[in-house]
Amino acid sequence: MMTTIKNKEKVFLRQATADDVGAIEQLLNLCYRSTQGWTNEASLVGGIRITQSELIHIINDPKHYFFVYPKTTMGERDSEETGELLGCIAVDIKSDSDVNNKAYIGMFAVHPELQGCGVGHVILEAAETFVTRHLLSSHEQRSDQPSRLTMSILSHRPELLAYYQRRGYQLNGNSMPFPDDGNNGEPKRQDLELLELEKLVSR
């Protein structure tokens, strides 16, 4: 094992840079496309999860914030980084008006060896806190207009849906067929959909 459950208290995030692209790609493909860990989608989607060029575009987008949890030699924030990543999460700020004040959370991954230790909860909570403060401090935000955190999950993943529901997310009725363009993997069943979840936050 890479860590113990006590180490969730030492989880920290920093903003990703171009130097992290290879490690991010490796982590996402491990978590989503291999058969390791309980969050993988290997039975539903094949192929790659994301390309390095897509990651570079996301990291360079000023409305995107990509955070990573780097592995360090001593497991401490100030220790030397090894070049590997233990977790990551991205947020895409969508706020552009009083009625569209939201952020999309995606590319959330925790190394399979750390899953079930509470690390994912810490990472998600940190990202939610960042996004909530960002949205609620927006000068465009009306005091009576709630902000929304959104994300998409694959259909046929009841255990993943339950995980997010325990954290305050609910299905909002929006869905779309899994894109069959080969850019983010190849669906293994024809009825595969992306279901949108939503969590409201207010002042």
Solvent accessible surface area in square Angstrom, and as a share of the most:
residue,aa,sasa,rsa
1,M,169,0.75
2,M,63,0.28
3,T,18,0.11
4,T,82,0.48
5,I,105,0.53
6,K,159,0.67
7,N,43,0.22
8,K,75,0.32
9,E,149,0.67
10,K,95,0.40
11,V,18,0.11
12,F,15,0.06
13,L,35,0.17
14,R,70,0.26
15,Q,93,0.41
16,A,8,0.06
17,T,68,0.40
18,A,59,0.46
19,D,138,0.72
20,D,12,0.06
21,V,6,0.03
22,G,36,0.35
23,A,20,0.16
24,I,0,0.00
25,E,41,0.18
26,Q,134,0.60
27,L,6,0.03
28,L,0,0.00
29,N,35,0.18
30,L,43,0.21
31,C,1,0.01
32,Y,29,0.11
33,R,37,0.13
34,S,30,0.19
35,T,116,0.68
36,Q,88,0.39
37,G,32,0.31
38,W,103,0.36
39,T,34,0.20
40,N,31,0.16
41,E,18,0.08
42,A,14,0.11
43,S,94,0.61
44,L,12,0.06
45,V,1,0.00
46,G,16,0.15
47,G,46,0.44
48,I,82,0.42
49,R,44,0.16
50,I,6,0.03
51,T,43,0.25
52,Q,85,0.38
53,S,83,0.54
54,E,54,0.24
55,L,0,0.00
56,I,62,0.31
57,H,130,0.58
58,I,21,0.11
59,I,32,0.16
60,N,107,0.55
61,D,42,0.22
62,P,117,0.74
63,K,113,0.48
64,H,33,0.15
65,Y,46,0.18
66,F,4,0.02
67,F,25,0.10
68,V,0,0.00
69,Y,18,0.07
70,P,2,0.01
71,K,58,0.25
72,T,9,0.05
73,T,82,0.48
74,M,148,0.66
75,G,28,0.27
76,E,72,0.32
77,R,149,0.55
78,D,139,0.72
79,S,22,0.14
80,E,131,0.59
81,E,71,0.32
82,T,61,0.35
83,G,56,0.54
84,E,87,0.39
85,L,11,0.06
86,L,14,0.07
87,G,0,0.00
88,C,0,0.00
89,I,0,0.00
90,A,2,0.02
91,V,0,0.00
92,D,19,0.10
93,I,13,0.07
94,K,84,0.35
95,S,20,0.13
96,D,88,0.46
97,S,41,0.27
98,D,52,0.27
99,V,108,0.62
100,N,39,0.20
101,N,5,0.02
102,K,49,0.21
103,A,0,0.00
104,Y,75,0.28
105,I,3,0.02
106,G,16,0.15
107,M,22,0.10
108,F,27,0.11
109,A,5,0.04
110,V,13,0.07
111,H,24,0.11
112,P,17,0.11
113,E,73,0.33
114,L,1,0.01
115,Q,32,0.14
116,G,74,0.71
117,C,17,0.10
118,G,26,0.25
119,V,3,0.02
120,G,13,0.12
121,H,78,0.35
122,V,45,0.26
123,I,0,0.00
124,L,2,0.01
125,E,93,0.42
126,A,45,0.35
127,A,1,0.01
128,E,22,0.10
129,T,52,0.30
130,F,66,0.28
131,V,0,0.00
132,T,29,0.17
133,R,172,0.63
134,H,67,0.30
135,L,0,0.00
136,L,27,0.14
137,S,89,0.58
138,S,27,0.18
139,H,173,0.77
140,E,67,0.30
141,Q,16,0.07
142,R,103,0.38
143,S,93,0.60
144,D,101,0.52
145,Q,46,0.20
146,P,47,0.30
147,S,0,0.00
148,R,64,0.23
149,L,0,0.00
150,T,4,0.02
151,M,7,0.03
152,S,40,0.26
153,I,11,0.06
154,L,7,0.03
155,S,11,0.07
156,H,80,0.36
157,R,17,0.06
158,P,97,0.61
159,E,80,0.36
160,L,22,0.11
161,L,34,0.17
162,A,37,0.28
163,Y,25,0.09
164,Y,16,0.06
165,Q,69,0.30
166,R,166,0.61
167,R,58,0.21
168,G,38,0.36
169,Y,0,0.00
170,Q,99,0.44
171,L,82,0.41
172,N,49,0.25
173,G,71,0.68
174,N,85,0.44
175,S,61,0.39
176,M,101,0.45
177,P,100,0.63
178,F,22,0.09
179,P,43,0.27
180,D,120,0.62
181,D,88,0.46
182,G,40,0.38
183,N,80,0.41
184,N,44,0.23
185,G,1,0.01
186,E,108,0.48
187,P,39,0.24
188,K,121,0.51
189,R,102,0.37
190,Q,193,0.86
191,D,77,0.40
192,L,5,0.02
193,E,65,0.29
194,L,39,0.19
195,L,37,0.18
196,E,40,0.18
197,L,0,0.00
198,E,35,0.16
199,K,47,0.20
200,L,105,0.52
201,V,25,0.14
202,S,78,0.50
203,R,160,0.58
